[in-house]
Amino acid sequence: MDWGMKNRFSRIIRPENERCVMLAVDHGYFLGPTEKLENPRETIQPLLKYADSLMLTRGVLRTSVIPESNTPIVLRVSGGSSIVGEDLSKETIVTSIEEALRLNASCLALSIFVGSKYEFQTLKNLSRLVNEGEKYGIPVLAVTAVGKEMTRDARYLGLACRVAAELGAHLVKTYYCEDFTKVVDGCPVPVIIAGGKKLEEKEALKLTFDAISNGASGVDMGRNIWQSENPVAMIKAVRAIVHDNHDVESAFQLYEENSRSNTSLKTARKKKATTIQN
Ligand code: R5P
């Protein structure tokens, strides 16, 4: 890796512990206004300072994040299909490398759909993006998207991650599964996990803990943070596992403590507002 590439990469995976907490808010690019992400600015703002990096599209970046923010950007540059369209795997590169540079992206993200109808096209997209990224020193995160018909097991996810790494991805995002170490061991670049659908907070923390214990370098988590009752408390608890080696129980305790203090803060603010009005 040259200097620029290394520098950008170290903004995504922290060099001191080789871990990362990436906050994913890119769901709208195919899902539209996802629950609790209807107003991205409102969702992102309180969480920004707790995220090591932010994964999103250029549209949400420009409209919903202040340019003075210092949080590294992972720019999703693939798209072109929606949940109501013909086939979700039919993606192309929708944002140019020049635009990514103008937006000061630290990393580019693109989905690959291994085993799908458009596998070839999405793998070609990845190869092209890696070539462009190498030219300008921007790392590429390959997102191993899983179609409904694919089984999320170590064999399939291991295959998808390995293919992504072989094509030059610098970092791979996948899903946690049984025998996850096989996925990590077969992939020569760092692997991070998506949170997936909203779970109970403790379950999501267990997922995080299991992934980290089995070799994941961190999380690229969205819904399990911002769809939580207490998103700030949740991201803090996830950080405690990823960066401070907390176990599930102590991270959940932290979540509950932070949720309580957040609720009393809100109540105090409401009381104060009512007193002023009266
Ligand atoms: C898919 O929409 C994106 O790649 C998400 O960034 C990814 O799935 C992570 O978000 P979540 O934790 O909500 O699954």
Residues whose N, C-alpha, C, O or C-beta is under 5 A from the ligand:
A	BS01	R5P	A24 D26 H27 V143 A194 G195 G196 K197 D220 M221 G222 R223 N224
